Amino acid sequence: MAHSYTNILIHYIFSTKSRARLITNDLEKRLWSYMGGIAKNNKIKTLAIGGVEDHVHLLLSLPQTISVAKAIQLIKGGSSTWVHETFPNHNNFNWQEGYGAFSVSISLVEETINYIKNQKEHHKKKTFKEEYIAFLKKHCIEYDERYIWG
């Protein structure tokens, strides 16, 4: 073949450091938009961004030139720096060190987008810890809970 074609869909999940409830309504809209801008500037297609006060979900389509780890490094690092520079009252804002990254089938894109867009409703019934453990189990990822939460 003369060209390479890819559709690498990744659902990322990560929280604020120590799951502190730092993502206020005022910060949220601007932060989601800024994260989308970082993605776009790096040729990453954003399909959905959403979350609640202590964590965020992103559904991204990665170009073949950017690894799963590099994409999230760019977005987490860039957005954290931006929050510190733009919102002096959020000087304690930091993302957790790690993240979850889960592949998504094209057949589940719409369902995943709806899941991400409905985070506020979803978390009226389930905590972040419950949600994250469920994702690890669903994707058959072995884990030791002592090392998940940092």
C-alpha positions in Angstrom: 0.0 0.0 0.0 1.2 3.5 -0.7 -0.4 5.1 2.4 -1.1 4.1 6.0 -4.6 4.5 7.4 -5.3 4.3 11.1 -8.2 4.9 13.5 -6.7 4.5 17.0 -9.5 5.3 19.5 -8.5 5.7 23.1 -10.7 6.5 26.1 -8.5 8.2 28.7 -9.4 8.6 32.4 -7.4 10.4 35.0 -8.0 12.4 38.1 -6.7 15.4 39.9 -3.9 14.7 42.3 -5.3 12.9 45.4 -8.7 13.2 43.7 -9.1 16.7 45.0 -12.3 18.3 43.9 -10.6 21.2 42.0 -12.4 21.3 38.7 -15.0 24.0 39.3 -17.8 24.8 36.9 -16.0 28.0 35.9 -12.8 26.1 35.2 -14.4 23.1 33.6 -15.6 24.7 30.3 -12.4 26.5 29.7 -10.3 23.5 30.7 -12.1 21.1 28.4 -11.8 23.6 25.5 -8.1 24.1 26.2 -7.4 20.3 26.3 -9.2 20.0 23.0 -6.9 22.7 21.6 -3.8 20.9 22.7 -5.1 17.8 21.0 -5.9 19.7 17.8 -2.4 21.4 17.7 -0.9 17.9 17.9 -3.1 16.4 15.1 -5.1 14.4 17.7 -8.9 14.4 17.0 -11.1 15.0 20.1 -14.4 13.1 20.0 -15.4 13.9 23.6 -14.1 15.5 26.8 -16.1 15.5 30.1 -15.8 14.8 33.7 -16.6 16.1 37.2 -14.8 17.9 40.0 -12.1 15.3 40.5 -11.5 13.6 37.2 -11.7 13.8 33.4 -12.5 11.5 30.5 -11.3 12.0 27.0 -12.1 10.0 23.8 -9.4 10.7 21.3 -8.4 9.5 17.9 -4.7 9.3 17.7 -2.6 9.9 14.6 -0.2 7.0 13.8 2.7 9.2 14.8 1.8 9.8 18.5 1.8 7.0 21.1 -0.8 6.6 23.8 1.6 7.8 26.4 2.8 10.9 24.4 -0.7 12.0 23.7 -1.7 12.1 27.4 1.6 13.6 28.4 1.0 16.5 26.0 -2.6 17.1 27.2 -2.0 16.7 31.0 1.2 18.7 31.0 0.0 21.5 28.8 -3.3 21.8 30.6 -1.8 21.8 34.1 0.7 24.5 33.1 -2.2 26.6 31.6 -4.3 26.3 34.7 -1.4 27.6 36.8 -0.7 30.5 34.5 -4.4 31.4 33.8 -6.0 30.9 37.3 -3.6 32.0 40.0 -6.2 30.9 42.6 -5.7 27.3 41.4 -2.0 27.1 42.3 -2.7 23.8 44.0 -4.1 22.3 40.8 -2.3 19.1 39.6 -3.2 16.0 37.7 -2.5 12.6 39.2 0.7 10.9 38.0 -0.9 8.0 36.1 -3.9 7.5 33.8 -6.1 4.8 32.4 -6.1 4.3 28.6 -8.7 2.0 27.1 -9.1 1.1 23.4 -12.6 1.7 22.0 -14.1 -0.2 19.1 -15.6 2.0 16.3 -19.0 0.3 17.1 -18.9 1.8 20.6 -17.9 5.3 19.8 -21.4 6.9 20.2 -22.0 5.0 23.4 -18.6 6.1 24.8 -19.3 9.8 23.8 -22.6 9.7 25.6 -21.0 8.1 28.6 -18.4 10.9 28.7 -21.0 13.7 28.2 -23.2 12.3 31.0 -20.5 12.1 33.7 -22.3 14.4 36.1 -25.4 12.2 36.1 -23.3 9.1 36.2 -21.5 10.2 39.3 -24.7 10.7 41.3 -24.7 6.9 41.5 -21.1 5.8 41.4 -17.8 7.1 42.8 -14.7 7.7 40.7 -13.0 4.8 42.5 -15.9 2.4 41.7 -16.0 3.6 38.1 -12.2 3.2 37.6 -12.0 -0.3 39.1 -15.0 -1.3 36.9 -13.0 -0.1 33.8 -9.9 -2.0 34.8 -12.0 -5.2 35.3 -14.0 -4.7 32.1 -10.7 -4.4 30.2 -9.1 -7.4 32.0 -6.3 -5.3 33.4 -4.6 -6.8 36.4 -4.0 -4.4 39.2 -3.1 -4.1 42.9 -5.4 -1.5 44.5 -2.5 -0.4 46.8 -0.8 1.2 43.8 -3.8 2.7 41.9 -4.5 5.7 44.0 -1.0 7.0 44.7 
